[in-house]
Amino acid sequence: MRAWCVRENNLSMKFTLGGFWSILLLFWFGGCAAPPPQQETLRADRVVVDKSERRLRLLYRGKVVREYPIALGDAPIGHKVREGDERTPEGHYVLDWRNPHSRFYKSIHVSYPNAQDRARARALGVNPGGMIMIHGKPNYISSKRVLAEYDRRDWTDGCIAVNNEQMDEIWNAVRDGTPIDIFP
């Protein structure tokens, strides 16, 4: 192989012809490499909750893109009727606003009570309640052992709870105005 010499300030550098072409090809084709695959952004245009299965599903264009186990209120059977009944509502609602500084790890509000819920409560002479949220675990508990207990039971006052990592995914996937259907 032929060697090329370059002299500069009394220093000599030798390049072999093969080494020169290797470096040239590296720079030439290095720019043509395919970019690394980008992580697909999770998006959801509907949320479906199945209370009896304890599952929350994110849907996009009619297909389930994620599914999470959930915890519900302490009295999970039946539709929420009044404030304090610890039931999770059933029906068609909207995720209408969010709170990044909730007492729980992030929270997204469910638009309960709707007009039907208010009419039902008025007919019964009760307050329908409100502040139904999808949220993570309580921020005021620091014990990992205690927080782990929240994964094994219904514990909310009527909200829909997931773990904090799942809440991050849901938070980023849904926008305000996303419909949510909650089934018995």
C-alpha positions as CSV (number, residue, x, y, z in Angstrom):
1,M,0.0,0.0,0.0
2,R,1.2,3.4,-0.8
3,A,1.7,5.9,2.0
4,W,1.1,9.7,1.8
5,C,3.1,12.0,3.9
6,V,2.1,15.4,5.0
7,R,4.6,17.8,6.6
8,E,3.6,20.5,8.8
9,N,5.8,22.3,11.3
10,N,8.4,19.5,11.1
11,L,5.8,16.9,12.1
12,S,5.0,14.2,9.7
13,M,1.7,12.3,9.5
14,K,1.4,9.2,7.4
15,F,-1.9,8.0,5.9
16,T,-2.2,4.8,4.0
17,L,-4.4,5.0,1.0
18,G,-6.8,2.5,2.5
19,G,-7.0,4.5,5.7
20,F,-7.7,7.7,3.8
21,W,-10.6,6.1,1.8
22,S,-12.0,4.6,5.0
23,I,-12.2,8.0,6.7
24,L,-13.6,9.6,3.6
25,L,-16.3,6.9,3.3
26,L,-17.1,7.2,7.0
27,F,-17.8,10.9,6.6
28,W,-19.6,10.5,3.3
29,F,-22.0,7.7,4.4
30,G,-22.3,8.7,8.0
31,G,-24.7,11.4,7.0
32,C,-26.9,8.9,5.1
33,A,-27.5,6.6,8.0
34,A,-31.2,6.3,9.0
35,P,-32.1,8.3,12.1
36,P,-32.8,6.3,15.2
37,P,-36.5,5.3,15.4
38,Q,-38.5,7.8,17.4
39,Q,-40.6,6.7,20.2
40,E,-44.2,6.8,19.2
41,T,-46.2,9.4,21.0
42,L,-49.1,8.0,22.9
43,R,-52.4,9.7,22.0
44,A,-55.9,8.9,23.1
45,D,-59.2,10.4,21.8
46,R,-61.4,8.5,24.2
47,V,-61.2,6.9,27.6
48,V,-63.3,4.0,28.6
49,V,-63.6,2.7,32.2
50,D,-65.0,-0.7,33.0
51,K,-65.8,-0.6,36.8
52,S,-66.5,-4.3,37.1
53,E,-63.2,-5.2,35.5
54,R,-61.3,-2.4,37.3
55,R,-59.8,-1.3,33.9
56,L,-59.2,2.0,32.3
57,R,-58.6,1.9,28.5
58,L,-57.2,4.6,26.3
59,L,-58.5,4.5,22.8
60,Y,-57.3,6.2,19.6
61,R,-59.5,6.0,16.5
62,G,-61.5,3.2,18.1
63,K,-58.6,1.0,19.0
64,V,-57.3,0.3,22.5
65,V,-53.7,1.7,22.8
66,R,-53.2,1.3,26.5
67,E,-55.0,-0.5,29.4
68,Y,-54.5,0.1,33.1
69,P,-55.7,-1.5,36.3
70,I,-57.6,1.0,38.5
71,A,-58.9,1.5,42.0
72,L,-62.4,3.0,42.6
73,G,-64.4,4.3,45.4
74,D,-65.0,2.4,48.6
75,A,-68.6,1.6,47.4
76,P,-67.9,0.8,43.7
77,I,-71.2,-0.8,42.7
78,G,-73.8,1.4,41.2
79,H,-74.0,4.9,39.8
80,K,-72.9,7.9,42.0
81,V,-76.1,9.5,43.4
82,R,-75.0,12.0,46.0
83,E,-72.0,13.6,47.6
84,G,-70.2,11.2,50.0
85,D,-71.6,7.9,48.7
86,E,-68.1,6.9,47.7
87,R,-69.4,5.6,44.3
88,T,-67.7,6.3,41.0
89,P,-70.3,7.7,38.5
90,E,-71.4,5.8,35.4
91,G,-72.2,7.4,32.1
92,H,-70.8,9.6,29.4
93,Y,-68.6,12.5,30.5
94,V,-65.6,14.6,29.4
95,L,-62.2,15.1,30.9
96,D,-62.4,18.9,31.1
97,W,-59.5,20.2,33.1
98,R,-56.4,19.1,35.0
99,N,-54.6,19.9,38.2
100,P,-50.8,19.3,38.3
101,H,-50.7,20.4,42.0
102,S,-53.4,18.0,43.3
103,R,-53.2,16.3,46.8
104,F,-52.8,13.2,44.6
105,Y,-50.2,12.6,41.9
106,K,-51.7,14.8,39.2
107,S,-55.4,14.7,38.5
108,I,-57.7,15.1,35.5
109,H,-61.3,16.1,36.2
110,V,-64.3,14.1,35.0
111,S,-67.3,16.4,34.1
112,Y,-69.6,14.8,36.7
113,P,-72.3,15.8,37.5
114,N,-73.9,16.2,34.1
115,A,-77.5,17.5,33.6
116,Q,-79.1,14.1,34.3
117,D,-77.0,13.6,37.4
118,R,-78.1,17.0,38.8
119,A,-81.8,16.3,37.9
120,R,-81.6,12.9,39.7
121,A,-80.0,14.4,42.8
122,R,-82.5,17.3,42.8
123,A,-85.4,14.8,42.6
124,L,-83.9,13.0,45.6
125,G,-83.3,16.2,47.5
126,V,-79.5,15.5,47.7
127,N,-76.3,17.2,46.6
128,P,-74.9,15.2,43.6
129,G,-71.3,15.8,44.6
130,G,-68.5,16.5,42.2
131,M,-64.7,16.6,41.9
132,I,-64.5,13.2,40.4
133,M,-61.0,12.8,39.0
134,I,-58.6,10.4,37.4
135,H,-55.5,10.6,39.6
136,G,-52.3,8.9,40.9
137,K,-51.5,8.0,44.5
138,P,-51.7,10.4,47.5
139,N,-48.8,12.9,47.6
140,Y,-49.1,13.1,51.4
141,I,-47.9,9.5,51.9
142,S,-44.2,8.8,51.6
143,S,-43.9,5.2,52.8
144,K,-43.4,2.8,49.8
145,R,-44.9,0.0,51.9
146,V,-48.1,2.0,52.6
147,L,-48.4,3.2,49.0
148,A,-48.1,-0.4,47.8
149,E,-51.3,-1.2,49.7
150,Y,-53.1,1.2,47.5
151,D,-52.5,-1.1,44.5
152,R,-54.5,-3.9,46.1
153,R,-57.9,-2.3,47.0
154,D,-60.5,0.3,46.2
155,W,-59.6,3.3,48.2
156,T,-60.9,6.6,46.7
157,D,-64.0,8.6,47.5
158,G,-65.4,7.9,44.1
159,C,-62.5,8.8,41.8
160,I,-60.5,6.6,39.4
161,A,-57.0,5.9,40.6
162,V,-53.9,4.5,38.9
163,N,-50.3,4.4,39.9
164,N,-48.1,7.5,39.3
165,E,-46.2,6.1,36.2
166,Q,-49.6,5.3,34.6
167,M,-50.9,8.7,35.5
168,D,-48.0,10.3,33.7
169,E,-48.9,8.3,30.5
170,I,-52.6,9.2,30.8
171,W,-51.8,12.9,31.5
172,N,-49.7,13.1,28.4
173,A,-52.0,11.0,26.2
174,V,-55.3,12.8,26.7
175,R,-56.2,16.4,26.1
176,D,-58.9,18.5,27.9
177,G,-62.2,17.8,26.1
178,T,-61.5,14.0,25.7
179,P,-64.7,12.0,26.2
180,I,-64.8,9.4,29.0
181,D,-67.3,6.6,29.2
182,I,-67.7,4.9,32.5
183,F,-69.5,1.5,32.5
184,P,-70.8,-0.5,35.4
